[in-house]
Amino acid sequence: MTDKEQNYKQQTIATRGGYQRTHENEQSEALFLTSSYVFESAEMAAKSFSDEVEGNIYSRYTNPTVRTFEQRLAALEGGEQAVATASGMAATLSVIMGLLKSGDHIVCSRDVFGSTRVMMDKYITKFGVDVSYVALADLSAWQNALKPNTRMLFCETPSNPLSEIADLEALSQLAKKAQALLVVDNCFCTPMLQKPLQWGADIVVHSATKYIDGQGRALGGALVGSAQLMEQVQGFLRAAGPTMSAFNAWLFLKGLETLQLRMQAHSANAAALAQWLLAHPKVSHVYYSGLSDHPGHKLAKKQQTDFGGVLSFIVEGGREAAWRVIDATQMLSLTANLGDTKTTIVHPATTTHGRLSDAERAEAGIEEGLIRVAVGLEDLVDIQNDLELGLSLL
Ligand SMILES: *Cc1c(COP(=O)(O)O)cnc(C)c1O
């Protein structure tokens, strides 16, 4: 990004940051669908390969469209550098493969994304990296889980589906003392609502698949942090290959342009739906950090500019009642995905959290009557009417 661009306000960076127009003078960002690049001479090829000159060699290493996305996202998160990945999980994999080694230990929040847990437990541990899990909002649990070989604290805040909030400033202090890195999955908030680096996190993880695309079209991910850390991660990506496709980078670039407006609209719809559910006689509890009695409300207010689009609620009557409400909807999409313009609904206990044992589920607070809604951008009245179809049956 140029110096002038660095001084732009957030929404200007989101629409224009990181892009250099080509000789064709296009208004919209060009999409470079090319796997490799040609050199001017054999000498330039040699210099490119030996890093004497900067330049594109192959799209597993660099691609102009992917680079534009990386620069724009890095600027939005307030980080020096970003690296784009094939998916959110590829981002999490890359941060671990690039920065940790056998014998290291990770402390991870218990309620991370399901595949993050599977990857840690089944694959990362296979290479001699140990993982301990703690409750996201329990600072003393984080403190007690630290070991001399702890090199990474990994968390996702707000948590899914109960909207618990981690104290990022406190966690970053713990991490610094332990000489470990604080890595924060910022998928639910995006930089438009929360900038973890500002609170002392070292690295931000994204699934661009969710709000950054925002329209349910493509898989992608990214990491943001210091140039020094990102270089190490990029080394792994270049060698191993879970890089972002140029086409997806182009979609995500366009997603960033409207991200702020969408996050505000998702948050406004979710806040209004949370209030409506709270007043509903068939709903016994609503989990949304925007509600003033939510245990994470104060913290969310401090470190976020709004509360996001995901909420969950409990209906009396357990699994049977929850399934009845879900099955009675006619408009909402029954899918575990989130961050879409279209509202999605899911029963966590039997889907996203179905792999957990009964005891683990109870510990995580995932009740049988719990329903998660990732509130989209439809008219609120239609979302309410669709939920009422099932709620009125209870
Ligand atoms: C979806 C998701 C991921 C994984 O991202 P993919 O793009 O599906 O690989 C990671 N973290 C969170 C919080 C997610 O919601």
PDBQT file of the ligand as one rigid body, heavy atoms in Angstrom, charges set to zero:
ROOT
HETATM    1  C1  LIG A 401     -15.787 -21.778   9.164  1.00  0.00    +0.000 C 
HETATM    2  C2  LIG A 401     -14.842 -21.441  10.231  1.00  0.00    +0.000 A 
HETATM    3  C3  LIG A 401     -13.501 -21.855  10.153  1.00  0.00    +0.000 A 
HETATM    4  C4  LIG A 401     -12.983 -22.691   9.013  1.00  0.00    +0.000 C 
HETATM    5  O1  LIG A 401     -13.038 -22.023   7.809  1.00  0.00    +0.000 OA
HETATM    6  P1  LIG A 401     -13.175 -22.762   6.412  1.00  0.00    +0.000 P 
HETATM    7  O2  LIG A 401     -13.070 -21.642   5.436  1.00  0.00    +0.000 OA
HETATM    8  O3  LIG A 401     -14.476 -23.475   6.396  1.00  0.00    +0.000 OA
HETATM    9  O4  LIG A 401     -12.030 -23.716   6.306  1.00  0.00    +0.000 OA
HETATM   10  C5  LIG A 401     -12.651 -21.478  11.165  1.00  0.00    +0.000 A 
HETATM   11  N1  LIG A 401     -13.080 -20.751  12.221  1.00  0.00    +0.000 NA
HETATM   12  C6  LIG A 401     -14.352 -20.353  12.326  1.00  0.00    +0.000 A 
HETATM   13  C7  LIG A 401     -14.773 -19.549  13.511  1.00  0.00    +0.000 C 
HETATM   14  C8  LIG A 401     -15.280 -20.678  11.350  1.00  0.00    +0.000 A 
HETATM   15  O5  LIG A 401     -16.556 -20.294  11.484  1.00  0.00    +0.000 OA
ENDROOT
TORSDOF 0
